[in-house]
């Protein structure tokens, strides 16, 4: 089976940088994905790391270290609209989601 | 493309009634997934299909739940009989390639069983 752990809540101010960590335990691991979900909305795909290292997409970056079973999502130049839940998801036989991190961006 | 389409968006029913949720995946996507989301249990995979064939249904809670995919453009998730603990948001998602794990989620069906 798989299990993923991430902090339940993170708070930051507009313009700041925030890092959301995710540790995982899984067999047959393919890669780590990140999804964003606004209140009342559906999860939307942000990024996928199959290899170690940093993937950058605009203000968002995602990192994976397979040897440490660890990854993180980095959000830069935070905006109010970034307030949402962020889920890491590990892919093996299927996609398993972490419990989500509620990010609150304060003005 | 219109994205993944789900219906109904909201459903309120009484315990014991049959509930049918519907999903139309993105055209050309070979994989279809059904998820359930609750505050207590988070986002759980119920079942997924590849080319209309159920591959893994280990997440289906019990025999009251069943899912079908009669063709590439339509899937249903049925709960019979429904119970209050089935109240949740049910998402359908589709993907082109499961290994890449880029899944596109529908807007969800918010189910309330009284």
Interface residues (C-beta under 8 A of the other chain):
Chain A: X30 X31 X33 X41 X42 X43 X44 X45 X48 X87 X89 X91 X93 X94 X95 X96 X97 X98 X99 X100
Chain B: X33 X42 X43 X44 X45 X48 X56 X91 X93 X98 X99 X100 X101 X102 X103 X104 X105 X106 X107 X108
